[in-house]
Amino acid sequence: MSPTATYMTTVTWKGEHRGHIVMGNGPQMDFSAPPDAKGAAGMLTPEDAFVAAVNSCVMLMFLWACERLNIKLVAYSCLAEGTKRVELDHTEVFTQVKLFPEIRVQAGSEPEDKVENRIRRALASAQKYSLVANSIRSQLLIEPKIDIVQ
């Protein structure tokens, strides 16, 4: 039998289109529907949380892959963009999540092309082993900008 893990959150309605979430790992915050759906501006939305979950999980798996592939990571940041489609019956679905990681690594004495190949392998592994990426129906595209420094 495969091992399992359970994660829990608790949400509480705070009136109108707002709520409060307490995550099993401790953090808690208020959230809202997006402003275009009668929500409040400047608050976490489920849509933001969805895109953030993909982005953060892929980043953590990239870090894991970098450790295993002996990549000397100097910096990583990633803009994520989720595209939502509204169907005729007003159901909504995220069709695509694009990640735009900016990755800076140190090459050392290794040729840059070999380092870049390992970075691309690490990105492919991050996508393959990301729990969140494996749990969504949306297409996941990763368009990296790679900077290799000596």
Secondary structure, DSSP 8 states (H G I E B T S, - for coil): --------EEEEE-STTEEEEEETTS-EEEEE--GGGT--TTSB-HHHHHHHHHHHHHHHHHHHHHHHTT-EEEEEEEEEEEEEEE-TTS-EEEEEEEEEEEEEEE-TTS-HHHHHHHHHHHHHHHHHH-HHHHT--SEEEE--EEEEE-
